[in-house]
Amino acid sequence: GLDPHISPAAALYQAPRIARLRGLAPQQLVDLVGQHTEQPLLFGLIGEPRVNVLALNLALDAAHGR
């Protein structure tokens, strides 16, 4: 199956392209990535920060007026 998360670095790498395609300011997309980044489990001891791609895409749709 597909992993519904990506790393914050991967999301930010794509941010300029996605912002341009969605008609958003780059900083607006960076802010949305930050808002949809989940922290590691158990007080930050297990796992890595990750971006919830589904939630981010829904927020992008809402910001874009879809």
C-alpha positions in Angstrom: 0.0 0.0 0.0 0.9 3.6 -0.1 2.2 5.4 2.9 0.0 8.3 3.8 2.9 10.3 5.2 6.1 11.8 3.8 9.0 13.5 5.6 8.9 17.3 6.2 12.0 17.6 4.1 10.3 15.8 1.2 7.2 18.1 1.5 9.3 21.2 1.6 11.4 20.1 -1.4 8.1 20.0 -3.4 6.7 23.2 -1.9 7.8 25.7 -4.6 6.3 23.5 -7.4 3.1 22.7 -5.5 2.6 26.4 -4.5 3.0 27.5 -8.2 0.6 24.8 -9.4 -2.0 25.6 -6.7 -1.7 29.4 -7.1 -0.5 29.9 -3.5 2.3 31.9 -2.0 5.3 29.7 -1.2 5.2 30.7 2.5 1.5 29.8 2.7 2.4 26.2 1.6 5.3 26.1 4.0 2.9 27.1 6.8 0.4 24.4 5.8 3.2 21.8 5.8 4.1 22.9 9.3 0.5 22.6 10.4 0.2 19.1 9.1 3.5 17.8 10.4 2.9 15.1 13.1 5.6 14.7 15.8 7.2 11.4 16.7 5.4 9.1 19.0 6.0 8.7 22.8 7.3 12.2 23.7 9.5 12.4 20.5 11.5 9.3 21.3 10.1 6.9 18.7 9.8 7.6 15.0 10.4 10.7 12.9 8.3 13.8 12.2 6.0 13.1 9.3 3.6 15.1 7.1 0.0 13.7 6.8 -0.4 13.9 3.1 -4.1 13.4 3.0 -4.8 16.2 5.6 -2.3 18.5 3.7 -4.0 17.9 0.4 -7.5 18.6 1.9 -6.1 21.8 3.4 -4.6 22.8 0.0 -8.0 22.1 -1.7 -9.7 24.4 0.9 -7.0 27.1 0.5 -7.4 26.9 -3.3 -11.2 27.2 -3.1 -12.0 23.7 -4.3 
